[in-house]
């Protein structure tokens, strides 16, 4: 490769990265996520369990979408699930998520949904382990 080609590749990488307005953050506990106003800003609903930990959120600021995961104490499943309803299979904004949901169901995850104001969340919950993956979008 000549220098001009390398320069163009590097330039395109920077330009592509500049167009991506996704912020990914990790919080070790729910209280740390609260301190960063994650719930106030609507990136996660207040219904997630108090024991939530290892919270990772990837927020697409251009599309107002969020994906992420967290762990919680499975003893809190009843409290958490009382806010949720079974996922009705509505069209997701991210087509890859429908296949992902089907794949995770085979691994013991249960799909739930939750709506608040103009936001919709689909939570994939492993009730045995307390592991949750989710996607959120504006309805």
GIUR-V481426 format. One record per residue. N is the residue number from 0. PSI is psi in whole degrees, 0 to 359 (none if undefined). D_FIRST is the distance of its C-alpha to the first C-alpha in Angstrom with 2 decimals. Layout:
<<N | PSI | D_FIRST> <N | PSI | D_FIRST>>
This chain:
<<0 | 141 | 0.00> <1 | 169 | 3.74> <2 | 324 | 6.67> <3 | 318 | 8.23> <4 | 315 | 6.30> <5 | 316 | 6.79> <6 | 316 | 10.16> <7 | 322 | 11.08> <8 | 312 | 10.62> <9 | 317 | 12.70> <10 | 315 | 15.08> <11 | 322 | 15.73> <12 | 316 | 16.49> <13 | 319 | 18.94> <14 | 317 | 20.46> <15 | 315 | 20.96> <16 | 324 | 22.51> <17 | 335 | 24.69> <18 | 346 | 26.16> <19 | 116 | 27.26> <20 | 51 | 30.76> <21 | 130 | 31.61> <22 | 125 | 33.30> <23 | 130 | 33.76> <24 | 154 | 36.52> <25 | 137 | 38.44> <26 | 129 | 42.14> <27 | 332 | 44.02> <28 | 163 | 47.33> <29 | 321 | 48.80> <30 | 325 | 50.44> <31 | 324 | 47.12> <32 | 321 | 45.86> <33 | 319 | 49.15> <34 | 330 | 48.71> <35 | 7 | 45.41> <36 | 32 | 47.39> <37 | 321 | 45.35> <38 | 318 | 48.53> <39 | 325 | 49.79> <40 | 356 | 46.57> <41 | 11 | 46.91> <42 | 338 | 43.83> <43 | 145 | 46.20> <44 | 155 | 49.85> <45 | 352 | 52.62> <46 | 348 | 53.68> <47 | 148 | 51.22> <48 | 150 | 53.20> <49 | 332 | 54.15> <50 | 4 | 52.67> <51 | 136 | 49.17> <52 | 170 | 46.57> <53 | 50 | 42.87> <54 | 123 | 42.32> <55 | 129 | 38.76> <56 | 136 | 38.28> <57 | 108 | 35.29> <58 | 122 | 36.51> <59 | 102 | 34.76> <60 | 334 | 36.27> <61 | 324 | 35.35> <62 | 359 | 37.00> <63 | 52 | 39.69> <64 | 154 | 38.82> <65 | 145 | 38.80> <66 | 151 | 37.99> <67 | 193 | 38.88> <68 | 162 | 41.02> <69 | 167 | 43.77> <70 | 153 | 46.36> <71 | 167 | 50.08> <72 | 119 | 53.29> <73 | 341 | 54.33> <74 | 342 | 57.91> <75 | 9 | 57.01> <76 | 317 | 56.03> <77 | 316 | 59.36> <78 | 317 | 59.10> <79 | 313 | 55.50> <80 | 345 | 56.14> <81 | 341 | 59.23> <82 | 349 | 57.00> <83 | 155 | 54.84> <84 | 156 | 55.56> <85 | 141 | 54.10> <86 | 126 | 50.91> <87 | 0 | 52.03> <88 | 22 | 48.76> <89 | 160 | 48.12> <90 | 127 | 44.82> <91 | 151 | 42.20> <92 | 343 | 39.70> <93 | 107 | 36.90> <94 | 328 | 37.09> <95 | 340 | 35.40> <96 | 327 | 38.38> <97 | 315 | 40.91> <98 | 321 | 39.23> <99 | 317 | 38.85> <100 | 313 | 42.57> <101 | 319 | 43.57> <102 | 316 | 41.50> <103 | 329 | 43.00> <104 | 323 | 46.52> <105 | 339 | 46.22> <106 | 9 | 45.51> <107 | 4 | 48.67> <108 | 150 | 47.57> <109 | 135 | 49.85> <110 | 128 | 48.63> <111 | 162 | 50.59> <112 | 157 | 50.34> <113 | 135 | 51.62> <114 | 142 | 52.00> <115 | 127 | 52.85> <116 | 243 | 53.16> <117 | 9 | 50.19> <118 | 147 | 47.97> <119 | 132 | 47.70> <120 | 142 | 46.47> <121 | 122 | 46.01> <122 | 130 | 46.46> <123 | 114 | 45.73> <124 | 126 | 48.18> <125 | 102 | 48.65> <126 | 329 | 52.30> <127 | 319 | 52.53> <128 | 343 | 49.76> <129 | 22 | 49.72> <130 | 136 | 46.02> <131 | 135 | 45.12> <132 | 146 | 42.02> <133 | 162 | 42.40> <134 | 144 | 41.08> <135 | 145 | 42.71> <136 | 166 | 42.66> <137 | 135 | 44.99> <138 | none | 47.51>>
